[in-house]
């Protein structure tokens, strides 16, 4: 059985309302759609199709297209499980271990707040302006 969920997103854009972000914000609201496609099968089924995720959304702040620019983005990914972290692409393993090692292991619990890429950009705006390479190294 294949399940398709389409979730419309609309909320105040985190960069709206502050003139210093006018070149980095597409408009007053973030409007997008997320799509989740998953498959459920009998336990003995083989060759189960992978899950998929997609998002249609406005351009991202670091693209610096200016206020009210009509550009849109489409992200698509296929989701599958690996047995170990080392099975991921070597460049991703290297990046995580060097810059954001907290993401190598899944925590058993977390009280960390959710942070979107736009909120991360806003929080680290000065680093962006200085030309720092993202993701920034995590400091504890």
C-alpha positions as CSV (number, residue, x, y, z in Angstrom):
1,X,0.0,0.0,0.0
2,X,1.3,3.4,-0.9
3,X,0.4,6.4,1.2
4,X,0.8,10.0,-0.1
5,X,0.4,12.9,2.3
6,X,0.4,16.5,1.0
7,X,0.9,19.1,3.7
8,X,0.4,22.8,2.9
9,X,2.7,25.1,4.9
10,X,2.0,28.8,5.6
11,X,3.4,30.8,8.4
12,X,5.1,34.2,9.0
13,X,8.5,34.2,7.4
14,X,11.2,34.4,10.2
15,X,13.1,37.2,8.3
16,X,10.1,39.3,7.4
17,X,9.6,42.7,9.1
18,X,13.3,43.5,9.6
19,X,14.8,45.7,6.9
20,X,18.3,44.2,7.3
21,X,16.9,41.0,5.8
22,X,15.1,42.6,2.9
23,X,17.5,41.1,0.3
24,X,17.3,37.7,2.0
25,X,13.5,37.3,2.5
26,X,11.1,36.4,-0.3
27,X,8.0,37.9,1.4
28,X,5.9,38.3,4.6
29,X,4.9,34.6,4.7
30,X,6.6,31.3,4.1
31,X,4.3,29.3,1.8
32,X,5.1,25.8,0.7
33,X,4.0,22.3,0.4
34,X,5.6,19.1,1.7
35,X,4.9,15.7,0.3
36,X,5.5,12.4,2.0
37,X,5.2,9.1,0.1
38,X,5.6,5.9,2.1
39,X,4.9,2.2,1.5
40,X,3.5,-0.4,3.8
41,X,3.9,-4.1,2.9
42,X,3.3,-7.6,4.3
43,X,6.2,-8.7,6.6
44,X,7.4,-11.2,3.9
45,X,7.4,-8.7,1.1
46,X,10.7,-8.0,-0.8
47,X,11.7,-5.1,-3.0
48,X,9.6,-2.6,-1.0
49,X,9.9,0.8,-2.7
50,X,11.8,3.4,-0.6
51,X,10.0,6.3,1.1
52,X,10.1,9.7,-0.6
53,X,9.9,13.3,0.6
54,X,9.5,16.5,-1.5
55,X,9.0,20.2,-0.7
56,X,7.9,23.1,-2.9
57,X,8.9,26.4,-1.3
58,X,10.2,29.9,-1.8
59,X,13.9,30.5,-2.5
60,X,16.3,30.3,0.5
61,X,17.8,33.4,2.2
62,X,21.4,32.7,1.2
63,X,20.3,32.9,-2.4
64,X,19.9,36.7,-1.8
65,X,17.2,37.3,-4.5
66,X,15.5,40.2,-2.9
67,X,12.1,40.8,-1.4
68,X,9.1,39.5,-3.4
69,X,11.3,37.6,-5.9
70,X,9.0,35.0,-7.6
71,X,11.6,32.1,-7.7
72,X,10.5,28.8,-6.2
73,X,12.4,25.7,-5.2
74,X,11.7,22.0,-5.4
75,X,13.5,19.5,-3.1
76,X,13.1,15.8,-3.6
77,X,14.8,12.9,-1.8
78,X,14.5,9.2,-1.5
79,X,14.7,7.8,2.0
80,X,16.3,4.5,2.9
81,X,17.9,3.0,5.9
82,X,21.5,2.1,6.2
83,X,22.9,-0.3,8.8
84,X,25.7,1.9,9.9
85,X,26.8,5.6,9.7
86,X,29.8,4.5,7.7
87,X,27.6,3.4,4.8
88,X,26.6,7.0,4.1
89,X,28.6,8.8,1.4
90,X,32.2,9.3,2.6
91,X,32.1,13.1,2.1
92,X,29.0,13.3,4.3
93,X,30.6,11.1,7.0
94,X,33.7,13.4,7.0
95,X,31.6,16.6,7.1
96,X,29.6,15.4,10.1
97,X,32.6,14.1,12.0
98,X,34.6,17.4,11.4
99,X,31.9,20.0,11.8
100,X,28.8,18.7,13.5
101,X,29.7,15.4,15.3
102,X,26.5,15.6,17.4
103,X,24.7,14.2,14.3
104,X,26.6,11.0,14.1
105,X,24.6,9.3,16.8
106,X,20.9,9.3,17.5
107,X,20.1,10.6,21.0
108,X,17.8,8.5,23.1
109,X,16.0,11.8,24.0
110,X,16.4,15.5,23.3
111,X,14.9,18.7,24.6
112,X,16.6,20.8,21.9
113,X,14.1,23.0,20.1
114,X,13.4,22.5,16.4
115,X,15.5,24.9,14.2
116,X,14.7,25.4,10.6
117,X,17.4,26.4,8.0
118,X,15.9,29.9,7.9
119,X,16.1,30.3,11.7
120,X,19.7,29.0,11.6
121,X,20.5,31.5,8.9
122,X,19.0,34.3,11.0
123,X,20.9,33.2,14.1
124,X,24.2,33.1,12.2
125,X,23.6,36.0,9.9
126,X,26.8,37.8,10.9
127,X,28.9,34.6,10.2
128,X,27.2,34.5,6.8
129,X,28.1,38.1,6.1
130,X,31.8,37.4,7.1
131,X,31.9,34.5,4.6
132,X,32.1,31.7,7.0
133,X,31.6,28.2,5.6
134,X,28.4,26.4,6.7
135,X,27.5,24.4,8.6
136,X,29.4,26.2,11.3
137,X,31.3,24.0,13.8
138,X,29.1,23.1,16.7
139,X,30.3,24.4,20.1
140,X,29.2,22.9,23.3
